[in-house]
Amino acid sequence: MTNAKIRKHGVGTILTHLVLLVFVLIALYPILQIVTVSLRPGDKLLSTSLEIIPAGATFKWYIALFTEQPFLRWIRNSTIIALAVTATGVCLASMAGYAFSRFSFAGKKSGMLALLVTQMFPATMLLLPLYIMLIYLKLINTYLGVIITYTATALPFCVWTMKGYYDTIPLSLEEAARIDGCTQFGAFRRVILPLAAPALVITGLFSFMTAWAEYLVAAQILQDTELWTLPLGLKSFESNMSTEWGLYGAASLIVMIPVVGLFLLLSRWLVSGLTLGSVKG
């Protein structure tokens, strides 16, 4: 490679990194503003200062969250619902995706098309029929009602993800396991599921995020304040006359921690999980 090409490549790399740095700053700026608001004293919440760490910074709002607000109860409720939705979504999507990938049966194409069509409509369109169904089942104002609703809305995407990933796994691996004495389910459990770990991670993360940060459905189903999740709790800091911005900012940062932690913990599986499943349809 000539010196001119090396210099041109170096300039291109620098420009690429500068562009990426600009987008990183754009993404981080709102978060830094929330950090600033959560640390401001009560008499400076509406300050227009650009300081990240404001003068007189205090952890008053973080302390108030845990001592004056039922924040731990909201965390408990959100954790129960999110973990239940994640476990249910991964279990059902892993088996349904395998069935669509490996077996031929009546209604297979129409079933996959139906799952795809449901993704074209916003979840709010399903709110009324789901609400009526939950009334008949007497599941309004219950954990189970919210879990069923969240799982139903997350499953179509999860099934498609799992089906696409299973398509990339050679059928010969299962055939070899069957020759060694495994049953169909044994081959699925011992061979296919371990190989599908990246797709399972994507499915679990999507299911968790669906339940962790959703507000609209929870607001309709969970009317008892004892059952409120974190989004409903944060909404309670807002009123017609004023908003408790300090509490809002502190709670928003704490709510963000589990999702960011999961992304960091599962990052080595995320890239392959998002790309390999798209090789075959």
N, C-alpha and C positions, 0 to 999 in steps of 0.2 A: 504494500500500500504506500503510495507516494505521500510526501509531506503535506501537499495541498489537500489530499483526501482525508488525511489524519486531522488537519486543522478544521476542515469542513465538518467532519464527524464530531469533533469536540465541540464546535459551536452549536451544532444541532442538539447535542446532548445537554448542553447548558441551557439552551432555550426551552427544551422540553421540561427540564427540572424547574425552571423559573415559572413556566405556565402551571405546572402541577403545584408549585408552592403557592401561587396566587389562589388556586382553587381550594387548597388546604386552609389558607387563611380565611377565605370566604365561608368555608364550612365551620371553622372554629370560632369565628367572631360572635355568632349568637350565643354559643355555649359560654364564652368568656363573659358576655354581658349578663347571663344568668348567674354566673359565679359572683360577679360584682354586686348584683342586686341582692343576692342571698347574704352578702357580707356587710351591707350598708346598715348604719344605724337607722332607727325608725324615723328620724327627722330628715333623712337625706335620701329616701327611697326614690323620689322623683328627680334627683340630681341629673344633670346632663353631662357630668364629668366623664371623661374617657378613661379614667384610672381603672386598671383591672383590680387592684387591691385598694379600695377606697380608704380615705382618711377615717380613723376611728373604727376600722373594721371589727366586726363582732360576730361571734357564733350564736348570738341570742336566738336567731330564728331556728337554727338547727336544734338547739336545746328545747325551745318551745314546742317544736314538732313532737318530741318524744315525751314531754312532761305535761303539756297543756292540750294536746290534740290526740285523738284515738289513732295515731299514725301506725302504731304496731299492729292494731287490729286490721287496718286496711292492708298492710303488708301480708298479714296472715291469710286474709281472704283471697288476695290476688295470687299468693303463692299456691294455695290449695287448688284454685281454679286453673291456674296456668299449668301446674304439674299434671293435673288430671287430664286436661286437654292435650298436653304434649304426649303423655303415655297412651291415651286413646287414639290420637291421630297417628302416631308412629305404628302402633299395633295394627290398626285397620288399614292404613295406607300400604304398609309393607306387604300384607297378605292380598289386598285387592290389586295392587300393582303387579304382583307376581302372577295372579290369575289372568289378568289382561295380557301379560307378556308371554306366558307359557302355554296357555290353554286356548283351545278353540271351542266356542259355545254359542248358542243362539243369542243374538242380541249384543254380541261383543262390540261390533262397530258402532251400533246405535248407543250403547252404553258409554263408550269413550267420547262419542260426539256430544252426548248429553252432559257429561262432565265438563267438556270444553265450553259448551254454550253457557253453562252457569257462571263461568268466569267473565262473561261479557256484560253482566248486569251487576250494579252495585249492591252491596249487602243490605242497604236500606230498603230495597225493593222486597226483600224476603222478610222484613221485620214484621209486617202485619200478619201474614199467614203463620209465621212461626209463633207470634204472640198468641194468636187464636188457638193454635195447637197446644201450646203450653197451658193455656187456661183450661182446655178440656182435660189435659193430663194432670191438672192441679200442681204444676211445677213453677208457677209464678212465685217469685220471692224465695227461690231455693238455689243452692249451689248447682244441683243437677240440671235445672233448667238452663242456666247460663252455660254449663259445660256442654250440654247437648247442642245448643245453638252455635257456640264457637267451633265445636268439632265439625258440625255440618258445613259451616262456611269455609273451613280450612281444608277439608278432605279433598275436594276436586283438584286443587293445585298439588297437594301431596301425592295423590294417586298418580297423576300424570308424571310427576318427578320420579317416583319409584318405578313406574312402568318403563319410562325412558332409560333409566339406569340399568334395570334388569335386562333390557334388550342388548346392552353392550357386553353382558357376561356370556361367554360361550356356553352353549348347551352341552357341549362335550364334557364339561366339568361335572354336571349333574349326572350324565350318563355313566361317567366313571364311578361316581359315588354309588349309583344304583347297582353297578356290577359288583362293587365291594360289599353289598348287602344292605345299603341304606334304603329306607322307604322314601317315597316322594317328599313327605314332610321332613324326614331326617336329612335328606340332601338339601332341602331348602334351609333348614335351621343350621346345619353344620358347614355348608359350603357357600350358599348364596348370600345369606345374611351377613357373614363376616366380610365378604367381598363388597357388599353394598353399604358398608359403613359410611362413606361420604354422603350418599343419598339419604341415609337414615338421619345423619346430622342435619342436613338441610331441612328435612321434613320436621324433625324435632324443633329446630330453631324457629321455623316459620309458624308452627303450631303454638310455640311458647309466646312469640311476639304477638300473634293474633289475640291471645287471651290476656296478655300482660298490659297492653296499652289501649285496649278497646274501651270506648266510652258509651256510644249511642245505645247499643244493645243492652249493656249493663244498666243504663239509666232507666230503661223501660221495664226490665225484669226485676231488678233488685230495688225494691221500694223501702225495705227496712234498713235503717242506718247501721244496724249491727252487721249487715251483710255487705256493706259498701266495699268496693275495690278501690285501688289507688286512684284511677282516673276520676271516680265519683268523689273521692275525698278531696282531690285537688280542686275540683269544680266548686266544692263547698267554700273555698277561700274567696270565691268571687260572689259579690252581691250587687244589687241594683245601684247602691250608693257608693260603694268603694270595693277595692280589691286588696287583699293582704299580700302585697307583692313579695315581701320578705319570706313569708311562709311558702308562697307559691314557688319562688326561686329555689329555696332550700329543698323542698319536696321534689321538685323536678329533677334536680341533680341526683338525689338519692334513688329516685325511680329509674334513672338512666343506668345506674351502676350494674345491676344484674345483666342487662342486655349487652352492655359493652364487655362485661366480664365473660359472658358466653361466647361472644365473637372472638375475643382474644384466646380463650381456652380451646375453641373448636376451629381456629383459623386454618390449621394444616389440612383439615378435611373440606373446608368450604370451597376452595377453587376447583378441585376435582369433582366435587358434588354438583357444582353449578354448570360444569362444562361437559363432562363425560355423558351425562344423561341426555344430552341433546344430539349425540352422534346418530342415533337411530330413532325413528318415530314409531 
